[in-house]
Amino acid sequence: MASVRVLLVSTYELGHQPVLVASAAGALRQAGHEVRAVDVALQPLTPEPVAWAQAVALAVPMHTAARLARAVAGRLRTERPELPLCFYGLYAMVAAEPAGDDGGRCDLAVAGETDAELVAWARQLDTQQLAVTAGAGAERHAGRPARPGADAAQGAPLAPRRVVTLRRGPSSPPARDVLPPPSAYARLQVGGEQRLAAAVEASRGCTHRCRHCPVPVVYDGRIRVVPVETVVADVAGLVEQGVRHVTFSDPDFLNGPQHARRVVDAVHGAFPELTFDVTVKVEHVLRHRDLWPHMAASGCLFVVSAFESATDRILAVLDKGHSVADSVEAVAVLRAEGIEPRPSLLPFTPWTNPEDLAALVDLVAGCDLGGNVDAVQYSIRLLVPPGSLLLTDGLLTSGQLDGYDPELLGWRWRSPDPALDALQQRLAALAEQAGDEGWDTPTVTSAVRDAVGSVVPGGLGPAPEPPARLRSALPPELRPRLTEAWFCCAEPTGTQLQSAGGCR
C-alpha cells in the first residue's frame, strides 16, 4: 500500500503540546502514512509543508481552536483549492458549518473517536491516488502533489462527509516527535519555580450531560478509556524530555474512578516524583472524597472544577448536578488534603442578573480563591453552538436568541440587562490586559470587584472573609497553576486570529 502525506495542524490546545495531533500522528504512522505537524500557536504555517501535503487535518478540540482553524482553512483553500481538508475533534461539526467565507468548507468533519476515521480517510485518499492517471505524476515531478481527494474519472472532489463516531479503534501511542518539544509550551508554576509540563489523555467523553457543554453533544453520556499501558508509555516519553508535571486532560478524570485510580497508581509507581492535575466535577469531588488522600499522596497538586455560578437557579438550568453549597464543600474537601481547587466559571448567561455576579465574586473571596481564578474566567460568556442541549432541551427559545453567527460559530444572545453585555466586554478586555501585563492577584481581584460593583445597585460590600477550613495554606503567588491562563470557551484574541489567518 502506498502512503499519503498528511499534514496535521493545531491552532490551540490550552498552551499544551496538542494531544489530539500527537494521537492522530501515532495512528496514521502505524497505518503506514507520512505525517508532519504544525502548531500554529507556536509556528508559522509556511508554504513548504502545505506544498508537501496531500491532505490536511485541522484539530479542533475546543471553541477557541475551531475559530482559529477556520481562519487557517480559509487560507489553505485559497492557496491549494484542490487539497483535501478535514476538521477533527470535539468541535468538528461546528467548525464545518457553512459560512460566507471559505473557512468551513472541508471534505471530512469527524468528531468523537477520531483516529480510526482519520486512518480510514487516508486509506480512501490513497485508493484515489492510485487511480490517478500519469498526468498526476507530472504534477508531482513539478512540485505539485497529486490530487488524492479527486475522483479519477471526473476530477470532482470527494463528497463532503460528516461523521460522529464512538467506535473504539486500536490505541496507538501518541507520536509527540512531530511537534515542538514540551519546553516550548506552558509550564507548571509552583512555589516560586517553573517545571516542564505536558497534557496526557486517560479517557475521552463524559458520563454527564451538562446542557452548556459540547462533550455530551458528541459522546451522549459515554466515555472511552485509554489503556493504562498506553498512558504510562506516553508519560515515560515525556519524562525522558524533562517533563515533571502532567495535566490529565480528560473532561472529567473521575468519570471512571477505578480506571482513574489504576492510571494514577501506574504513573506514580513508575515516576514517583511526577506531579499532576486533573479536571473533576464538583459532585465527583464530593462523591469520591475518600480518594483525595490517595490522590494527594500520589502527586495531585490541583483540581480544575466547573463551579460555573454562585446561583442555584442557574446551576439547575445548566444541569450541573451540584449546588453552591456543594462548591463550597468541595473547596474544604480538597484543601483538607493540601490540593488546590481551580474553579472554572460561567459568569454571563441569558439568566444572569447583577446580583448573580455579585454572588460569584463573593464566592471567590469567601472561599479564598482569588489566587486560583485566572482573570479570563470572569469574562466567560455562554456559548450556544449548533446542537447545544440548551436548544434541544428547550431551555433557550427563539425569543432569547439573535440568530446564528457563522463567524462566532454559535447562536448570539443578549442579556435582558444591556449593562451586563457591556460589563462582559469590559472584563474580557481586562483579562487580556491582565495577561499581557502580568497582573498579580490583588490587582485582578480589585479590578474585577470594581467592574462588577458598577452594575450592582448600591455596589458591592466588603469582600467576605473565608473561614479557616476554606483557607489555603499557600499565599496566592505560590499556589500551583499553569502559565497558560486562557480557556477553551474563551473567544480568541485579535492577535490569535490574525496569526491563524496569516499562517506565515
C-alpha positions as CSV (number, residue, x, y, z in Angstrom):
1,M,0.0,0.0,0.0
2,A,1.3,3.5,-0.9
3,S,1.2,6.1,1.8
4,V,-0.4,9.5,1.9
5,R,1.4,12.6,3.1
6,V,-0.8,14.1,5.9
7,L,-0.2,17.5,7.4
8,L,-1.8,17.8,10.9
9,V,-2.4,21.3,12.1
10,S,-3.2,22.5,15.6
11,T,-4.2,26.1,16.3
12,Y,-4.7,26.0,20.1
13,E,-4.8,23.4,22.9
14,L,-4.7,25.5,26.1
15,G,-1.0,26.1,25.9
16,H,-0.2,22.4,25.9
17,Q,1.6,20.3,23.3
18,P,-1.5,19.2,21.4
19,V,-2.5,15.7,22.4
20,L,-5.1,15.5,19.6
21,V,-2.3,15.9,17.0
22,A,0.1,13.6,18.7
23,S,-2.6,10.9,18.9
24,A,-3.6,11.2,15.3
25,A,0.1,11.2,14.2
26,G,0.7,7.9,16.0
27,A,-2.3,6.3,14.4
28,L,-1.5,7.5,10.9
29,R,2.1,6.4,11.2
30,Q,1.1,3.0,12.4
31,A,-1.0,2.7,9.3
32,G,2.0,3.5,7.1
33,H,1.3,7.1,6.2
34,E,3.8,10.0,6.3
35,V,2.9,12.7,8.8
36,R,4.1,16.2,9.5
37,A,2.6,18.6,12.0
38,V,2.5,22.4,12.6
39,D,1.2,24.0,15.8
40,V,0.1,27.4,14.6
41,A,0.1,28.7,18.2
42,L,3.9,28.5,18.1
43,Q,5.0,28.0,14.5
44,P,4.3,29.7,11.2
45,L,2.5,27.6,8.6
46,T,4.9,28.2,5.7
47,P,4.4,27.2,2.1
48,E,6.7,24.2,2.2
49,P,4.7,21.8,4.4
50,V,1.5,22.9,2.6
51,A,3.1,22.1,-0.8
52,W,4.3,18.8,0.6
53,A,0.9,17.7,1.9
54,Q,-1.6,15.5,0.1
55,A,-4.2,16.1,2.8
56,V,-4.5,18.4,5.8
57,A,-6.4,17.6,9.0
58,L,-7.1,20.5,11.4
59,A,-7.5,19.7,15.1
60,V,-10.5,21.4,16.7
61,P,-10.8,20.1,20.3
62,M,-12.4,23.3,21.6
63,H,-14.2,26.6,20.7
64,T,-11.0,28.7,20.5
65,A,-9.3,26.2,18.3
66,A,-12.3,25.9,16.0
67,R,-12.4,29.7,15.4
68,L,-8.7,29.8,14.6
69,A,-8.8,26.6,12.5
70,R,-11.5,28.1,10.2
71,A,-9.1,31.0,9.5
72,V,-6.3,28.6,8.6
73,A,-8.7,26.6,6.4
74,G,-9.8,29.7,4.5
75,R,-6.1,30.4,3.8
76,L,-5.4,26.9,2.7
77,R,-8.5,26.9,0.3
78,T,-7.0,30.0,-1.3
79,E,-3.5,28.6,-1.7
80,R,-4.4,24.9,-2.5
81,P,-8.1,24.7,-3.5
82,E,-7.6,21.0,-4.6
83,L,-6.2,19.9,-1.2
84,P,-8.4,17.6,0.8
85,L,-9.2,19.2,4.2
86,C,-10.6,17.6,7.3
87,F,-11.7,19.1,10.7
88,Y,-11.4,16.6,13.5
89,G,-12.1,16.8,17.2
90,L,-14.9,17.7,19.5
91,Y,-15.8,20.9,17.6
92,A,-15.5,19.4,14.1
93,M,-19.2,19.7,13.2
94,V,-19.2,23.3,14.4
95,A,-16.1,24.2,12.5
96,A,-17.6,22.7,9.4
97,E,-20.7,24.8,9.5
98,P,-21.2,26.7,6.2
99,A,-20.4,30.4,6.1
100,G,-20.0,33.3,3.7
101,D,-16.2,32.8,3.8
102,D,-14.5,29.5,2.8
103,G,-13.4,28.6,6.3
104,G,-15.9,25.9,7.0
105,R,-15.6,24.1,3.6
106,C,-14.0,20.7,4.1
107,D,-14.0,17.2,2.7
108,L,-14.5,15.5,6.1
109,A,-15.6,16.5,9.6
110,V,-15.1,13.9,12.3
111,A,-16.0,14.1,16.0
112,G,-15.6,11.6,18.8
113,E,-13.1,8.8,18.4
114,T,-11.2,10.4,15.5
115,D,-8.0,8.4,15.0
116,A,-9.6,5.4,13.2
117,E,-11.6,7.7,11.0
118,L,-8.5,9.7,10.0
119,V,-6.8,6.4,9.1
120,A,-9.8,5.4,7.0
121,W,-9.8,8.8,5.3
122,A,-6.1,8.5,4.4
123,R,-6.8,5.0,3.1
124,Q,-9.6,6.3,0.9
125,L,-7.4,9.1,-0.4
126,D,-4.6,6.5,-1.1
127,T,-7.1,4.5,-3.2
128,Q,-8.0,7.6,-5.2
129,Q,-4.3,8.4,-5.6
130,L,-3.5,5.0,-7.1
131,A,-6.3,5.6,-9.7
132,V,-4.9,9.0,-10.8
133,T,-3.6,8.9,-14.4
134,A,0.0,9.5,-15.4
135,G,-0.6,13.3,-15.6
136,A,-0.6,13.4,-11.8
137,G,3.0,12.1,-11.8
138,A,4.0,15.0,-13.9
139,E,2.4,17.3,-11.3
140,R,4.4,15.6,-8.6
141,H,7.6,16.0,-10.6
142,A,6.9,19.7,-11.0
143,G,6.5,20.0,-7.2
144,R,2.7,19.8,-7.2
145,P,1.3,16.8,-5.2
146,A,-1.3,14.6,-6.8
147,R,-4.9,15.1,-6.1
148,P,-5.8,12.2,-3.8
149,G,-9.1,13.9,-2.9
150,A,-10.3,13.9,-6.5
151,D,-12.3,11.4,-8.4
152,A,-10.1,9.8,-11.0
153,A,-12.8,9.6,-13.7
154,Q,-14.3,13.0,-13.4
155,G,-11.8,15.1,-11.4
156,A,-14.5,16.0,-9.0
157,P,-13.8,16.4,-5.2
158,L,-14.9,13.7,-2.9
159,A,-18.4,14.4,-1.4
160,P,-18.1,16.0,2.0
161,R,-18.8,13.7,4.9
162,R,-19.8,14.5,8.5
163,V,-19.1,11.7,10.9
164,V,-19.7,11.4,14.7
165,T,-18.3,8.1,15.9
166,L,-17.6,6.4,19.2
167,R,-16.2,3.3,17.6
168,R,-13.3,2.0,19.5
169,G,-10.1,1.7,17.5
170,P,-6.6,0.5,18.2
171,S,-4.9,2.7,20.8
172,S,-1.6,3.8,19.2
173,P,1.0,5.6,21.4
174,P,1.0,9.4,20.6
175,A,3.7,10.5,18.2
176,R,4.9,13.6,20.0
177,D,8.1,14.0,18.0
178,V,6.2,15.7,15.2
179,L,5.6,18.6,17.5
180,P,7.8,21.2,19.2
181,P,9.2,19.8,22.5
182,P,7.5,20.3,25.9
183,S,9.9,23.1,26.7
184,A,8.1,25.3,24.1
185,Y,4.7,25.0,25.9
186,A,3.1,26.1,29.1
187,R,4.8,25.2,32.4
188,L,3.7,24.4,35.9
189,Q,4.4,27.3,38.2
190,V,4.5,26.3,41.9
191,G,6.4,27.6,44.9
192,G,8.3,30.2,43.0
193,E,9.7,27.8,40.4
194,Q,8.6,26.6,36.9
195,R,8.6,22.9,35.8
196,L,8.2,21.4,32.3
197,A,4.6,20.2,31.9
198,A,2.5,18.3,29.3
199,A,-1.0,17.1,28.8
200,V,-1.9,13.4,28.8
201,E,-5.2,11.7,28.0
202,A,-6.6,8.9,30.1
203,S,-10.1,9.0,28.9
204,R,-12.4,10.9,26.5
205,G,-16.1,11.8,26.7
206,C,-18.2,12.2,29.9
207,T,-20.9,10.3,31.7
208,H,-22.8,13.5,32.4
209,R,-24.9,15.8,30.1
210,C,-24.4,19.3,31.4
211,R,-26.5,21.4,29.0
212,H,-24.0,24.0,28.1
213,C,-21.1,21.6,27.5
214,P,-20.1,20.4,24.0
215,V,-19.0,17.0,25.2
216,P,-22.4,15.4,25.6
217,V,-23.4,16.6,22.1
218,V,-20.8,14.1,20.8
219,Y,-20.4,11.5,23.5
220,D,-24.0,11.5,24.8
221,G,-23.1,10.3,28.3
222,R,-20.4,7.8,27.3
223,I,-16.7,7.6,27.8
224,R,-13.8,5.9,26.1
225,V,-10.8,5.0,28.2
226,V,-7.2,4.9,27.1
227,P,-5.4,1.7,28.1
228,V,-3.2,2.2,31.2
229,E,-0.1,0.9,29.5
230,T,-0.6,3.5,26.7
231,V,-0.9,6.3,29.2
232,V,2.3,5.1,31.1
233,A,4.2,4.8,27.8
234,D,3.2,8.3,26.8
235,V,4.2,9.7,30.2
236,A,7.5,7.8,30.0
237,G,8.4,9.6,26.7
238,L,7.6,12.9,28.2
239,V,9.6,12.3,31.4
240,E,12.6,11.5,29.1
241,Q,12.2,15.0,27.7
242,G,12.3,16.6,31.2
243,V,8.6,16.8,32.0
244,R,8.0,16.9,35.7
245,H,4.2,17.6,35.8
246,V,1.3,16.2,33.7
247,T,-2.2,17.5,33.2
248,F,-4.7,14.8,32.7
249,S,-6.8,16.5,30.1
250,D,-9.9,14.2,30.4
251,P,-13.2,16.2,30.5
252,D,-13.7,14.5,34.0
253,F,-10.9,12.4,35.4
254,L,-13.3,10.6,37.7
255,N,-15.9,9.6,35.2
256,G,-14.3,6.1,35.5
257,P,-13.0,6.2,39.1
258,Q,-11.5,2.7,39.0
259,H,-9.7,3.4,35.8
260,A,-8.5,6.7,37.1
261,R,-7.0,5.1,40.2
262,R,-5.3,2.5,38.1
263,V,-3.8,5.2,35.9
264,V,-2.6,7.2,39.0
265,D,-1.1,4.2,40.6
266,A,0.7,3.1,37.5
267,V,2.1,6.5,36.7
268,H,3.1,7.3,40.3
269,G,4.6,3.8,40.6
270,A,6.8,4.4,37.6
271,F,7.5,8.1,38.2
272,P,7.1,8.9,42.0
273,E,8.5,12.4,41.7
274,L,6.0,13.4,39.0
275,T,3.1,15.7,39.9
276,F,-0.2,16.1,38.1
277,D,-3.5,17.9,37.9
278,V,-7.0,16.8,36.9
279,T,-10.4,18.1,36.0
280,V,-13.2,16.8,38.1
281,K,-16.9,17.8,38.5
282,V,-17.9,19.2,41.9
283,E,-20.3,16.3,42.5
284,H,-17.4,13.8,41.8
285,V,-15.1,15.7,44.2
286,L,-17.7,15.0,46.9
287,R,-18.8,11.5,45.8
288,H,-15.2,10.3,45.8
289,R,-13.9,12.2,48.8
290,D,-12.3,9.1,50.2
291,L,-10.0,9.1,47.1
292,W,-8.4,12.5,47.7
293,P,-5.8,11.5,50.4
294,H,-4.5,8.9,47.9
295,M,-4.5,11.4,45.0
296,A,-2.6,13.9,47.2
297,A,0.0,11.3,48.2
298,S,0.4,10.4,44.5
299,G,1.3,13.9,43.4
300,C,-2.0,15.7,42.7
301,L,-1.4,19.5,43.1
302,F,-4.7,21.0,41.9
303,V,-8.1,20.2,40.6
304,V,-9.9,22.2,37.9
305,S,-13.6,22.1,38.7
306,A,-16.6,23.7,36.9
307,F,-18.2,25.8,39.7
308,E,-19.7,28.0,36.9
309,S,-22.1,30.0,39.0
310,A,-22.9,31.1,42.6
311,T,-26.6,30.9,42.0
312,D,-28.5,27.6,42.4
313,R,-31.1,28.7,39.9
314,I,-28.5,29.0,37.1
315,L,-26.8,25.7,38.1
316,A,-30.2,24.0,37.7
317,V,-30.7,25.4,34.2
318,L,-27.3,24.1,33.2
319,D,-28.0,20.7,34.8
320,K,-24.7,20.9,36.6
321,G,-25.6,18.3,39.3
322,H,-24.3,20.4,42.2
323,S,-25.4,23.4,44.3
324,V,-23.5,26.4,45.5
325,A,-23.1,24.8,48.9
326,D,-21.6,21.8,47.2
327,S,-19.0,24.0,45.6
328,V,-18.0,25.4,49.0
329,E,-17.8,21.9,50.4
330,A,-15.6,20.8,47.5
331,V,-13.1,23.5,48.4
332,A,-13.0,22.3,52.0
333,V,-12.6,18.6,50.9
334,L,-9.6,19.4,48.6
335,R,-7.9,21.8,50.9
336,A,-8.1,19.4,53.8
337,E,-5.7,17.2,51.7
338,G,-3.5,20.1,50.5
339,I,-4.9,20.1,47.0
340,E,-5.8,23.5,45.5
341,P,-9.1,23.9,43.7
342,R,-9.1,25.9,40.5
343,P,-12.7,26.7,39.6
344,S,-13.8,27.4,36.0
345,L,-16.6,30.0,35.9
346,L,-19.5,30.9,33.6
347,P,-20.5,34.4,34.8
348,F,-22.5,35.5,31.8
349,T,-25.7,33.6,30.7
350,P,-29.1,34.8,29.5
351,W,-30.4,34.1,33.0
352,T,-27.7,36.1,34.8
353,N,-28.6,39.3,36.7
354,P,-26.2,41.7,38.6
355,E,-26.9,40.1,41.9
356,D,-25.7,36.8,40.5
357,L,-22.4,38.3,39.5
358,A,-22.1,39.9,42.9
359,A,-22.6,36.4,44.5
360,L,-20.0,34.9,42.2
361,V,-17.2,37.3,43.1
362,D,-18.2,37.0,46.8
363,L,-18.0,33.2,46.4
364,V,-14.4,33.5,45.1
365,A,-13.5,35.8,48.0
366,G,-15.3,33.8,50.7
367,C,-13.5,30.6,49.6
368,D,-10.1,32.2,49.3
369,L,-9.9,31.5,45.6
370,G,-8.7,34.9,44.3
371,G,-5.3,33.4,43.6
372,N,-6.9,30.3,41.9
373,V,-9.1,32.0,39.4
374,D,-7.5,33.4,36.2
375,A,-8.7,36.8,35.0
376,V,-10.3,35.3,31.8
377,Q,-12.7,33.2,33.9
378,Y,-14.6,36.4,35.0
379,S,-15.4,37.2,31.4
380,I,-16.6,33.8,30.1
381,R,-19.9,34.1,28.2
382,L,-22.2,31.2,27.5
383,L,-21.5,29.6,24.1
384,V,-24.5,28.2,22.2
385,P,-23.1,26.1,19.3
386,P,-25.2,24.1,16.9
387,G,-26.7,21.1,18.6
388,S,-26.4,22.6,22.1
389,L,-28.5,20.8,24.7
390,L,-29.8,24.2,25.8
391,L,-31.5,24.3,22.4
392,T,-32.6,20.7,22.1
393,D,-33.9,20.7,25.7
394,G,-35.9,23.9,25.1
395,L,-34.1,26.0,27.7
396,L,-33.3,28.7,25.1
397,T,-36.0,29.9,22.9
398,S,-36.1,32.0,19.7
399,G,-37.1,35.0,21.8
400,Q,-33.8,34.8,23.7
401,L,-31.6,34.4,20.6
402,D,-30.5,36.8,18.0
403,G,-29.8,34.3,15.3
404,Y,-26.8,32.1,14.3
405,D,-23.5,33.8,13.7
406,P,-21.2,31.7,11.5
407,E,-18.2,33.8,12.4
408,L,-18.7,33.2,16.1
409,L,-19.7,29.6,15.5
410,G,-22.7,29.9,17.7
411,W,-26.1,31.5,18.4
412,R,-26.0,35.1,19.5
413,W,-27.9,36.1,22.6
414,R,-28.3,39.3,24.6
415,S,-28.7,39.8,28.3
416,P,-32.0,41.2,29.4
417,D,-29.9,43.9,31.1
418,P,-27.7,45.7,28.5
419,A,-25.3,46.8,31.2
420,L,-24.2,43.1,31.6
421,D,-23.3,42.8,28.0
422,A,-21.2,45.9,28.3
423,L,-19.6,44.5,31.5
424,Q,-18.7,41.3,29.8
425,Q,-16.8,43.2,27.1
426,R,-15.1,45.3,29.8
427,L,-14.0,42.2,31.7
428,A,-12.8,40.4,28.5
429,A,-10.5,43.4,27.8
430,L,-9.4,43.4,31.4
431,A,-8.5,39.8,31.2
432,E,-6.4,40.3,28.0
433,Q,-4.6,43.3,29.6
434,A,-4.0,41.3,32.9
435,G,-2.4,38.5,30.9
436,D,-0.3,40.9,28.8
437,E,0.9,42.9,31.8
438,G,1.2,40.1,34.3
439,W,-1.1,41.5,36.9
440,D,-0.9,40.0,40.4
441,T,-3.9,38.5,42.3
442,P,-4.8,41.7,44.3
443,T,-4.8,43.8,41.2
444,V,-7.0,41.4,39.3
445,T,-9.4,40.9,42.2
446,S,-9.7,44.7,42.8
447,A,-10.3,45.5,39.2
448,V,-13.0,42.7,38.8
449,R,-14.8,43.7,42.0
450,D,-14.8,47.3,40.9
451,A,-16.2,46.4,37.5
452,V,-18.9,44.1,38.9
453,G,-19.8,46.7,41.6
454,S,-20.5,49.2,38.9
455,V,-23.6,47.3,37.7
456,V,-24.9,46.2,41.1
457,P,-27.4,48.6,42.7
458,G,-25.7,50.0,45.7
459,G,-22.4,48.5,44.7
460,L,-20.5,45.6,46.4
461,G,-20.0,45.5,50.1
462,P,-16.7,44.4,51.6
463,A,-15.3,41.0,50.4
464,P,-16.3,38.2,52.8
465,E,-13.6,36.7,54.9
466,P,-13.1,33.0,54.4
467,P,-13.4,30.6,57.4
468,A,-10.4,28.7,58.5
469,R,-11.5,25.4,56.8
470,L,-11.6,27.1,53.4
471,R,-8.3,29.0,53.6
472,S,-5.4,27.9,51.6
473,A,-2.1,27.1,53.3
474,L,-0.3,28.9,50.5
475,P,-0.2,32.6,49.6
476,P,-1.8,33.3,46.2
477,E,1.5,33.8,44.4
478,L,2.8,30.3,45.4
479,R,-0.3,28.3,44.5
480,P,0.2,25.8,41.7
481,R,-1.0,26.8,38.3
482,L,-0.1,26.5,34.6
483,T,1.5,29.5,32.9
484,E,-1.1,29.5,30.2
485,A,-4.1,31.4,31.5
486,W,-6.5,31.2,28.5
487,F,-9.5,29.0,28.4
488,C,-11.2,26.6,26.0
489,C,-14.5,28.6,26.0
490,A,-12.9,32.0,25.6
491,E,-13.1,33.9,22.4
492,P,-9.7,34.0,20.6
493,T,-7.8,37.3,20.9
494,G,-7.3,39.6,17.9
495,T,-3.6,38.5,17.8
496,Q,-4.5,34.8,17.7
497,L,-7.0,35.4,14.8
498,Q,-4.5,37.5,12.9
499,S,-1.8,34.9,13.3
500,A,-4.1,32.0,12.2
501,G,-5.4,33.9,9.2
502,G,-1.9,34.8,8.0
503,C,-0.5,31.3,8.6
504,R,3.0,32.7,7.9
